[in-house]
Amino acid sequence: MSSRKPVKMGDILATEADLLGMIKEYLKFEDFEETVQAFDKECKTKGKLVSKPRGSSLRDSKTRVIQEDLLSSFNDGDHKVFFELWAENIPSEVKDSDAEAQNLEFYLHIHFTIYPLRMHPSRQDRAEFEERISLFKQYLETRGAALSQTAEFLPYYALPFVPNPTIHPCFKDLFQDSWIPHLKDKLEKFLSVTLKSSKIPRLLTLY
């Protein structure tokens, strides 16, 4: 007589639902949108349950919170919170090697540097602006130095030495109403792709 325990039908169905869930997670990760739709439809037709992969809802909500915090600190001009979150959550290989990430980071530093001038154009909070200019100089001498040979960014290396950037012809675009929404849009797109790509599907992890 066999000592093996009989496999219960419920266990088989739970395992199958979990496996189908992992397949769906992987297809979504790789952007097989039409395949996902066909997969969902066929599973429904066959009466197959598709479970949500373990930890995915928790991970998704955490990613959403990080994205919202980054966008909120962008809106509020809170450079300290923003760059702390940026350092913690954007993979270093993306920050150090991806041209789009480096370009975006440069413009984000400009955004936070001129934020006091944009928000208080009449009284111009000089102390706050001077502190941010100092931080911008540090950035230009360290991480930002890599872009100093790029024509697009070259004019901005003069920003710390211009007494009033709001009236300087080189920087007039930075103070247009459309500049911040345009930059925010680029940031949102970048975060949605980058934070998503850091979530490795369970099927890939198992493999």
Secondary structure by P-SEA (a helix, b strand, c coil): ccccccccaaaaaaaaaaaaaaaaaaaaaacaaaaaaaaaaaaaaaccccccccaaaaaaaaaaaaaaaaaaaaaacaaaaaaaaaaaccccccccccaaaaaaaaaaaaaaaaccccccccccaaaaaaaaaaaaaaaaaccccccccccccccccccccccccccccccccccccaaaaaaaaaaaaaaaaaaaaaccccccccc
